[in-house]
Amino acid sequence: MMLSDVMEDYLKAIYHLQRETDERIKTSEIAAELDVTSPTVTSMLDKLEERDLVDREKYRGVTLTDEGETVALEIVRHHRLLEAYLTEHLDYDWSEVHAEADRLEHHISENFEARVADALGEPTVDPHGSPIPSADLEPPERPDGEAITEFEEGAVVTVAEVADHDPEVLSYLADHGVEPGVDLEIVEIAPFGMVTACSSEADEPVSLPESVARHVRVAPPAEPQPSS
């Protein structure tokens, strides 16, 4: 099935939105995700529905069909493998790879994808900690953990995933040691949502506005080991 790059972008956007909820995805949510107008989304959904890639219910929104999900998973796999390859082999910063992978993800062959995966040692997550769908395109499980905003002051947590793709945000987080695998201690949660944390990789605490903090998923505090 030949699809345009734009069609694939829509399927990928719906996939990402579906990962966050059990509800059908509204036209307005897709429009916000892709920064387009609702009428533009409606027009594209007509085309995707004609190809049996989405299931629509009037006034309730859409979900991906099995075929639509398979296409989305393939694009997500391409995207995240490319991000990993760019950072590990071409010295890209993790704040640069999202836009580059967006441009390349539609145009690589399955042979190239397999070679990239092999060169990387078949990774399971990308540089931001997001899971990479397997070669058989089974939907991956989300990484363990929750948004850092769900934890209380004093909690010590480990960064599992940083879902924000804004280059400035990612550069800011990296400069303050907030990356997958890093331990954080939450030192303050302000009434208006600002989270301040200390990273094991940085000397100074980092302040995260709620709009950023909710994209930082962390593992829950480790269970204390019983004393012997």
Order of alpha helices (4+ residues) and beta strands (2+ residues): alpha-alpha-alpha-beta-beta-alpha-alpha-alpha-beta-beta-alpha-beta-beta-beta-alpha-beta
